Amino acid sequence: MAILVDLGDGFQEDDQGTRIELTIVDQAGEAVPIGGINLTDSLKLRKHAADTKLRTTTLVSDGSDGKMQYITVAGDLVPFGQWQLQAHVVDSNGDHHSVTKDFEVRCNL
């Protein structure tokens, strides 16, 4: 399983209401249905090694398209700088982690 990540236009420090969308795909790039998967703590956000934030995602639709999302809330993307994210899902085939994705949180004026 692979996990594709859509970060949209990126992030500003302490963005709230910004969507992070993740898609679970197989080796052929086809969406894996995730309707029955527990999405608790399925997104990891990290600025510092000692400060990994676990977030629960929700399905974008009924799960047949493999898409899940997280909507940022106050305090998620603080402080500005280089961050990483990683998706994590557990299904009947095992415990799966995506590769990490680096992204930047830009500072506000």
C-alpha positions in Angstrom: 0.0 0.0 0.0 1.1 3.5 -0.7 -0.4 6.8 0.5 -0.6 9.8 -1.7 -0.7 13.3 -0.1 -2.3 16.5 -1.4 -1.1 19.6 0.5 -3.0 22.0 -1.7 -1.3 25.4 -1.7 0.7 24.7 1.4 0.3 26.3 4.8 0.7 29.5 6.8 1.5 29.3 10.5 -1.5 28.3 12.6 -3.7 27.9 9.6 -7.2 26.7 10.6 -9.7 25.0 8.4 -7.1 23.9 5.8 -7.6 20.5 4.4 -4.9 17.8 4.1 -6.1 15.1 1.8 -4.6 11.6 1.7 -5.3 8.7 -0.7 -4.6 5.1 -0.1 -3.5 3.2 -3.2 -2.1 -0.2 -4.1 1.1 -1.0 -6.0 -0.7 -0.4 -9.3 -1.8 3.1 -8.2 -5.5 2.1 -7.8 -7.4 3.4 -4.9 -7.9 1.0 -1.9 -11.3 1.1 -0.3 -11.0 2.3 3.3 -14.6 2.4 4.4 -14.1 -0.1 7.2 -10.7 1.1 8.4 -10.3 2.8 11.8 -8.9 6.3 11.1 -8.0 7.2 14.7 -4.5 8.7 14.8 -4.1 8.1 11.1 -2.1 11.3 10.5 1.2 12.2 12.1 2.4 15.9 12.0 5.9 16.6 13.2 8.0 19.8 13.6 10.5 18.4 16.1 11.3 14.8 16.8 10.0 15.2 20.4 6.7 16.7 19.3 4.7 14.4 17.0 1.0 15.3 16.8 -1.4 12.4 16.1 -4.6 13.4 14.3 -7.7 11.5 13.4 -8.8 11.7 9.7 -12.3 11.4 8.3 -13.4 9.8 5.0 -13.9 12.3 2.1 -16.8 10.2 0.7 -17.9 6.6 1.5 -14.3 5.4 1.5 -14.5 3.6 -1.9 -12.1 6.1 -3.4 -9.4 5.6 -0.7 -9.5 9.2 0.3 -9.3 10.5 3.9 -8.8 14.1 5.1 -7.9 16.1 8.1 -9.0 19.7 8.6 -6.4 21.7 10.6 -7.4 23.4 13.9 -5.8 26.1 16.0 -2.3 25.1 17.2 -1.8 22.3 14.7 0.8 24.2 12.5 2.8 26.1 15.1 5.6 27.2 14.8 6.5 28.0 11.2 9.4 26.2 9.5 10.0 22.7 8.0 7.5 20.0 9.0 6.9 16.4 8.1 3.7 14.4 7.9 3.1 10.7 7.6 -0.1 8.6 7.2 -0.7 5.5 9.3 -3.5 3.0 8.7 -4.2 -0.5 10.1 -6.4 -2.9 8.2 -6.8 -6.7 7.9 -3.6 -6.9 5.9 -1.4 -5.2 8.5 -0.1 -2.0 9.9 0.9 0.5 7.1 2.9 3.7 7.2 3.5 6.0 4.3 6.8 7.5 3.5 7.2 10.9 5.2 6.4 14.0 3.3 8.3 17.2 4.0 6.4 20.5 3.8 6.9 24.1 4.9 4.8 26.2 7.2 5.3 29.8 6.2 5.4 32.6 8.8 2.8 35.3 9.0 3.7 39.0 8.9 
